[in-house]
Amino acid sequence: MKYGLGIDAGGTYTDAVIVDLESGKVIDSNKQLTTYPNILTGIEKSIDGILPSFLEEIAVISVSTTLATNTVLEGTGYPVALILIGEHGT
């Protein structure tokens, strides 16, 4: 059986989930506090809480974060811009 590992490093918590790729069901999960300024620690802790037998069968990994979005919305980071080249509908 093949599994997917999903990781979301959020503003407060970092979640790791194991999903059965055939059925789409979540079969294991773990939640840890997001760690600042080194978010890797929270990611590692969230993965450490997953049963190791599932980790041996990982076929795909997806990592997401809301930290960059939060920084832009809260105005606590550096100024950002989006540059588009070519034709793009608005």
N, C-alpha and C positions, 0 to 999 in steps of 0.2 A: 504494500500500500504506500502511496506517495502523499506527502503532506506539504502544505505551505506554511511558512512562518511569516506572520505579520507583526511588525513592530511600529508603534506610534509613540513618539516622544512628544508629549503634550506639555502645556504650561505648568501643570501640577503633577500629573502622573505619567509614567511610561508603561505602556501595555505591550505584552507579547501574547500572541495567540497562535495556536496550531489549528489549521483547518484541513480536514480531509478533502483532498482535491476532487475526489469522485462524487461525494455526496454534498459537499459544501458546508458540512456541519463543523462547528467549533468543537474540538475534542479536548483541548487543554488551554489554559490561559494563566497569566500571572500579571499582577499590577505592583509597581514599585514607584516610589517618589522620583520625580525627575530631578536630576542632580545638576546644580549650577556651580561653577561655569563649565564643568566637564560632563556633558550629557552622556558620554560613553559609559560612565559608571552606572547610571540608571538603566541604560540599555542592557549592559552585562548582567545586572542584578535581575532584570525582568526575564532574561533568557535562562539564567541559572535556576529560576523557579519552575521551569518547564521540565516535564519528565524526560530524562536523557534518551530513553528508547524512541521517543518521537523525533528527537533531533537527528538521529541517525538516518532517518528516512525523508529528510527535507529535499524537495525537488525545486522549490522556488522560494525566494525571500523578497518581501516588500517592506520598505522602511518609509515612514512618513513622519512629518512633524508639523505642528502648528506654531512652533517657536518663531520662525521667520515671519509668518503672517502676524502673529501677536506683536512682534517688535515694530513692524510697519504701522499697524493700527494704533499702537500705544505711543508711537513717536519716540521710542527709547533707543533706537538704533541710528545708523548712518542714513543719510538721504538715499533714496533708491529711484531708479527710472527703468522704464521698459522701452526698448528700441526695437521697432519692427521694420524689417526690410522687405520690400515687395508689396504686392497688393493684398490688403486684409480688409474684410468687411467690418464695419463698426456697428 
